Amino acid sequence: MPTGLRRSLKLRHLVLYGIVIIQPIAPMGIYGVVSNVAGGQVVTTILIGMAAMLLTAVSYGRMARVYPSAGSAYTYVAKELHPLLGYVVGWSMLMDYLLNPIICAIWCSAAAQNVLPGVPYAAWAVAFVLIFTALNLRGVQASSRVNTILTIGMSIVLVIFLAYAVRYIAFVVRPVAGQWLLPFYDPATFSPSRLFRGTSVAVLTYMGFDGISTMSEEVENPRRNILLATVFTCLIVGVLSSIEVYVAQLAWPFRTPYPESMVDTAYVHVAMRVGGKFLFQLLNATLLIANMGSGIASQFGASRLLYGMGRGKALPSGFFAAIHPGTGIPRNNVLLVGTCMLAGVFLMTYGQGAELLNFGAFIAFMGVNLAAIVHYAIRGKSKAPGALVVPLAGLLIDLFIWLNLSHSAQLLGVLWIAVGLALYFVMRRSGTGADTSELQFDSN
């Protein structure tokens, strides 16, 4: 008799898993970029992003009830709306998978320069791309246990930083009256366009929460717990992130934008101010290790997604579905992602990469909200409180944030989708591609 996965995971396990995926220090990497774009007021951008993610999290949880074994935005959209729209979502997800290791390599290079400033950025960038690629060619994949240990370590460092920061604010900065509210609203720099443009970058803080839906087959009472875990994870990450950026802004109030040489690692420079060289090096090393782990795992995931797309004939199978006989690894894909990383670290900044990544993510988020509207509100196949209001609000907020991405990110994102559609139709006409109803975007 065939056996399935054991349903042993409780709600607390799922929430912990979600926090491990996102990481408790998530806003630190993008802090300087968001602060420059939003004119300070980073806390407000984090909170607006949290509102959007909470509503979208409800839609993810509800769709996981309908497709408990899938856990994919592509599947939800393909099944509820149209297979071709599902393909667009899957292609957008591929862009995110390719961009994540690029921005990790960019951040690692900037952090390494903080330690050894005499080594040029180009040398560090090439070195990290080669390290990520070499490890993935050997089949190295971060285990959940290693990720959990890293998360515990990051949490300890975060507590140390907050202790130093609170002490510095209390005895050195000594904010008075309205100065306590400047991280939320600064009349000297506030403008709606800057705030929402900053939000379009700040939502990178929450990326990864949707991974909880992939655990549906191993969860006790998945119809209840997937939704609750997704919402609780976004809420916990949002509150924790708000605290992190709030104390950082109080310790180093926004007056002028961070210089280009400092912007990507601005948070560790805040650590230097509140805790000196020790805290600077500790936080810099912690974030460097975290981004290295994320970059290696992201390249692993991107190569496997390409493999799944090749096997499902969403991409040419001869190249993308090939497995190296000696290592059992999709070597072509690992090398291709490595090549994309090498180009990306020189062609874009961390902020540009983050915005472009969010372009693809919000395509998926809007698709999931729309799928939830169609399934619950229009088709009315099952009853759910707020069947229309919640996903519609999520859709509209996601759309608004998406529209506030930079024009360059929107242009490049649309171009990426156009290339994907052109590739699909060329493959269909040549007989090498699958029909949209047969496409796969997973590596199982």
C-alpha positions in Angstrom: 0.0 0.0 0.0 1.5 3.4 -1.0 2.4 5.7 1.8 2.3 9.5 1.6 4.0 12.2 3.6 3.3 12.2 7.3 1.1 15.0 8.5 3.2 15.9 11.5 3.8 19.6 11.2 1.8 21.9 13.6 1.0 25.6 13.2 4.1 26.6 15.2 6.3 24.6 13.0 5.0 26.3 9.9 5.4 29.8 11.4 9.0 28.9 12.4 9.6 27.6 8.8 8.3 30.8 7.3 10.5 33.0 9.5 13.5 30.8 8.6 12.8 31.3 4.9 12.4 35.1 5.2 15.1 35.5 7.9 14.7 37.7 11.0 17.2 40.3 9.6 15.3 40.6 6.3 15.0 44.5 6.2 18.7 45.1 6.9 19.9 44.5 3.4 17.5 46.9 1.7 17.4 49.5 4.5 19.7 52.0 2.8 18.0 51.7 -0.6 14.5 52.2 0.9 15.7 55.1 3.1 17.1 57.0 0.1 14.1 56.4 -2.1 11.5 57.1 0.6 13.4 60.1 2.2 13.6 58.2 5.5 10.2 57.0 6.8 11.3 53.4 6.2 8.9 52.1 9.0 5.9 53.4 7.1 7.0 51.6 3.9 7.4 48.4 5.9 3.9 48.7 7.4 2.2 49.4 4.1 4.0 46.4 2.6 2.8 44.3 5.6 -0.8 45.3 4.9 -0.5 44.2 1.3 1.3 40.9 2.3 -1.3 40.1 5.0 -4.2 40.3 2.5 -2.2 38.4 -0.1 -1.3 35.8 2.5 -5.0 35.1 3.1 -5.4 34.4 -0.6 -2.4 32.1 -0.6 -3.9 30.2 2.4 -7.3 29.9 0.8 -5.9 28.7 -2.5 -3.8 26.1 -0.7 -7.1 24.7 0.6 -8.2 24.2 -3.0 -4.9 22.8 -4.3 -3.2 21.3 -1.2 -0.6 19.4 -3.0 0.5 22.2 -5.4 1.5 25.2 -3.4 2.3 27.3 -6.5 1.0 30.7 -7.7 1.5 29.3 -11.2 -0.9 26.4 -10.5 -3.5 28.6 -8.9 -3.6 31.0 -11.8 -3.4 28.3 -14.5 -6.3 26.3 -13.0 -8.6 29.2 -12.0 -8.0 31.7 -14.7 -6.2 30.4 -17.9 -3.2 28.2 -18.6 -1.5 31.0 -20.6 -1.9 33.4 -17.6 -0.4 30.7 -15.5 2.6 30.6 -17.9 3.1 34.3 -17.5 3.1 33.9 -13.7 5.5 31.0 -14.0 7.8 33.0 -16.3 7.7 35.9 -13.9 8.7 33.6 -11.1 11.6 32.4 -13.1 12.9 36.0 -13.3 12.7 36.2 -9.5 14.7 33.0 -9.2 17.4 34.4 -11.5 17.5 37.8 -9.8 17.8 36.6 -6.2 21.3 35.1 -6.5 22.4 38.2 -8.4 21.3 40.7 -5.7 22.8 38.3 -3.1 26.2 38.4 -4.9 26.0 42.2 -5.2 25.3 42.6 -1.5 28.1 40.1 -0.5 30.6 42.0 -2.7 29.7 45.3 -1.0 29.9 43.7 2.5 33.3 42.1 1.7 34.6 45.5 0.7 33.7 46.8 4.1 36.2 44.3 5.5 38.9 44.6 2.8 38.3 47.9 1.0 41.5 47.6 -0.9 40.1 44.7 -3.0 38.0 46.1 -5.9 34.3 45.4 -6.2 34.8 43.6 -9.5 37.1 41.1 -7.9 34.7 40.3 -5.1 31.8 40.1 -7.5 33.6 37.5 -9.7 34.7 35.6 -6.6 31.3 35.2 -5.2 29.7 34.2 -8.5 32.4 31.5 -8.9 31.9 30.3 -5.3 28.1 30.1 -5.6 28.4 28.3 -8.9 31.2 25.9 -7.9 29.3 24.8 -4.8 26.1 24.2 -6.8 28.0 22.2 -9.4 29.0 19.9 -6.5 25.4 19.6 -5.4 25.6 21.6 -2.3 22.2 22.6 -0.9 21.6 24.2 2.4 19.6 21.9 4.7 16.7 23.1 6.8 18.7 22.3 9.9 21.5 24.6 8.8 19.0 27.3 8.0 17.5 27.0 11.4 20.9 27.3 13.1 21.7 30.3 11.0 18.3 31.9 11.9 19.0 31.4 15.6 22.4 33.0 15.2 20.9 35.9 13.3 18.4 36.4 16.1 21.1 36.5 18.7 23.0 39.1 16.7 19.8 41.1 16.3 19.2 41.2 20.0 22.8 42.4 20.6 22.3 45.1 18.0 19.0 46.3 19.5 20.6 46.4 22.9 23.4 48.7 21.6 21.0 50.8 19.6 18.6 51.4 22.5 21.5 52.4 24.7 22.8 54.8 22.0 19.4 56.3 21.4 18.8 56.8 25.2 22.2 58.3 26.1 23.5 59.9 22.9 20.6 60.8 20.5 18.0 61.5 23.2 15.0 62.2 20.9 12.4 64.6 22.1 8.7 65.2 21.2 8.1 64.7 17.5 11.5 63.3 16.8 10.2 59.9 18.0 7.7 59.9 15.0 10.1 60.9 12.2 10.7 57.3 11.1 7.0 57.2 10.4 6.5 60.7 9.0 9.0 63.4 8.3 7.3 66.6 7.0 10.6 67.8 5.6 11.0 64.9 3.2 7.5 63.4 2.8 5.8 63.0 -0.5 3.3 60.3 -1.5 5.3 59.4 -4.6 8.5 58.8 -2.6 6.7 56.9 0.1 5.0 54.4 -2.3 8.2 54.1 -4.5 10.0 53.2 -1.3 7.2 50.7 -0.4 7.7 49.0 -3.8 11.3 48.2 -2.7 10.5 47.5 1.0 8.2 44.6 0.2 11.3 42.6 -0.6 11.4 42.2 3.2 8.5 39.7 3.0 9.6 37.7 0.0 9.5 33.9 0.6 6.3 33.8 2.8 4.5 32.0 0.0 6.8 29.0 0.4 4.7 27.9 3.4 2.0 26.8 1.0 4.4 24.1 -0.4 4.2 22.3 2.9 0.5 21.4 2.6 1.0 17.7 2.4 2.9 17.5 5.7 0.7 19.7 7.9 -2.0 18.8 10.4 -5.3 20.3 9.3 -3.8 22.1 6.3 -7.1 23.9 5.5 -6.7 25.9 8.7 -3.0 26.0 9.5 -1.6 27.0 6.1 -3.7 30.1 6.1 -3.0 31.0 9.7 0.8 30.3 9.4 1.1 32.5 6.3 -0.7 35.4 8.0 1.2 35.0 11.3 4.5 34.8 9.5 3.9 38.1 7.6 2.6 39.7 10.8 5.6 38.7 12.9 8.1 39.6 10.2 6.4 42.9 9.7 6.4 43.9 13.4 10.0 42.7 13.9 11.2 44.5 10.7 9.5 47.7 11.8 11.3 47.6 15.1 14.7 47.0 13.3 14.3 50.0 11.0 12.7 52.2 13.6 15.7 52.0 16.0 18.1 52.4 13.0 16.4 55.6 11.9 16.4 57.0 15.4 20.1 56.2 15.8 20.9 57.8 12.4 18.1 60.2 11.4 17.7 60.8 7.7 19.0 64.1 6.6 20.7 63.4 3.3 20.7 60.2 1.2 23.3 57.6 2.0 26.3 57.9 -0.5 26.5 55.3 -3.2 29.5 53.6 -1.6 27.4 53.0 1.6 23.8 52.6 0.5 23.8 48.8 0.0 25.3 48.2 3.5 23.9 51.2 5.3 22.6 49.1 8.2 26.0 47.9 9.1 27.2 51.5 9.1 24.4 52.3 11.6 25.8 49.4 13.7 29.2 51.1 13.6 27.6 54.3 14.9 25.8 52.6 17.8 28.3 49.9 18.7 31.7 50.7 17.2 34.0 48.4 15.2 32.9 45.3 17.1 29.2 45.6 16.2 30.0 46.7 12.7 32.1 43.6 12.0 29.7 41.3 13.8 26.6 42.5 11.9 28.6 42.7 8.6 29.8 39.1 9.0 26.3 37.9 9.9 24.7 39.5 6.9 27.5 38.3 4.6 27.0 34.7 5.7 23.2 35.0 5.4 23.4 36.4 1.9 25.9 33.8 0.9 23.6 31.1 2.1 20.6 32.7 0.4 22.6 33.2 -2.9 23.8 29.6 -3.0 20.3 28.2 -2.2 18.7 30.7 -4.8 21.0 29.5 -7.5 20.2 25.9 -6.6 16.5 26.7 -6.8 16.8 28.6 -10.1 18.6 25.7 -11.7 15.9 23.2 -10.6 13.1 25.5 -11.7 14.8 25.7 -15.2 15.0 21.9 -15.1 11.3 21.5 -14.3 10.4 24.0 -17.1 12.6 22.0 -19.5 11.1 18.7 -18.5 7.6 20.2 -18.8 8.5 21.7 -22.3 8.1 25.3 -21.2 11.7 25.6 -22.3 13.8 23.5 -24.8 14.1 20.2 -23.1 17.4 19.1 -24.8 19.3 21.8 -22.9 17.3 22.6 -19.8 16.2 19.0 -18.9 19.6 17.5 -19.3 21.2 15.9 -16.2 25.0 15.4 -15.9 25.6 11.7 -15.7 28.4 11.9 -13.2 26.8 14.3 -10.6 23.1 14.0 -11.3 22.9 17.8 -11.4 21.3 20.0 -14.2 24.8 21.3 -15.0 23.7 23.3 -18.0 21.3 25.3 -15.8 23.7 25.9 -13.0 26.2 27.3 -15.5 23.6 29.4 -17.2 22.4 30.9 -13.9 26.1 31.5 -13.0 26.5 33.4 -16.3 23.4 35.5 -15.6 24.8 36.3 -12.2 28.2 37.3 -13.7 26.4 39.7 -16.0 24.0 41.0 -13.4 26.5 42.0 -10.8 28.0 44.5 -13.3 24.9 45.6 -15.0 22.6 46.5 -12.1 22.7 47.9 -8.6 21.2 46.1 -5.6 18.2 48.5 -5.6 17.5 48.0 -9.3 17.7 44.2 -8.9 15.3 44.4 -5.9 12.7 46.4 -7.8 12.9 44.1 -10.8 12.5 41.1 -8.5 9.4 42.7 -6.9 8.0 43.2 -10.4 7.8 39.5 -10.9 6.7 38.7 -7.4 3.8 41.1 -7.6 2.7 39.6 -10.9 2.3 36.3 -8.9 0.7 38.0 -5.9 -1.9 39.8 -8.1 -2.5 36.5 -9.9 -3.2 34.6 -6.6 -5.6 37.3 -5.4 -7.4 37.2 -8.7 -7.6 33.4 -8.6 -9.1 33.6 -5.1 -11.7 36.1 -6.3 -12.7 33.8 -9.2 -12.8 30.6 -7.1 -14.5 31.9 -4.0 -16.5 35.0 -5.1 -17.4 34.5 -8.7 -17.7 30.7 -9.0 -18.8 30.5 -5.3 -17.6 26.9 -5.0 -17.0 27.2 -1.3 -17.9 29.7 1.3 -15.2 31.9 2.9 -15.7 35.1 5.0 -14.9 38.2 2.9 -14.6 36.0 -0.2 -14.6 39.1 -2.4 -13.4 41.9 -0.1 -10.2 40.5 1.2 -8.6 39.3 -2.2 -9.9 42.4 -4.0 -8.3 44.7 -1.4 -5.1 42.6 -1.7 -5.3 42.8 -5.5 -5.7 46.6 -5.5 -2.9 47.3 -3.0 -0.6 44.9 -4.8 -1.4 46.7 -8.1 -0.8 50.1 -6.6 2.6 49.1 -5.2 3.4 47.4 -8.6 2.6 50.6 -10.4 4.9 52.5 -8.2 7.9 50.5 -9.2 10.5 52.5 -11.2 9.8 52.9 -14.9 13.0 51.0 -15.7 11.9 48.0 -13.6 8.5 48.1 -15.3 10.0 48.3 -18.7 12.5 45.5 -18.2 9.8 43.4 -16.5 7.4 43.8 -19.5 10.3 43.0 -21.8 11.0 39.8 -19.9 7.4 38.7 -20.2 7.3 39.6 -23.9 10.4 37.4 -24.4 8.8 34.5 -22.5 5.6 34.7 -24.6 7.6 34.9 -27.9 9.7 31.9 -26.8 6.5 29.9 -26.0 4.8 30.6 -29.3 8.0 29.9 -31.3 8.3 26.5 -29.5 4.7 25.8 -30.1 4.9 26.5 -33.8 8.1 24.4 -34.1 6.4 21.5 -32.3 9.0 21.4 -29.5 6.8 23.1 -26.8 3.9 21.8 -24.8 0.4 23.2 -24.9 -0.3 25.7 -22.1 -2.5 23.1 -20.3 0.5 20.7 -20.2 3.2 23.1 -19.0 5.0 22.4 -15.7 6.9 24.9 -13.6 8.1 22.6 -10.8 11.1 20.3 -10.5 9.4 17.4 -8.8 
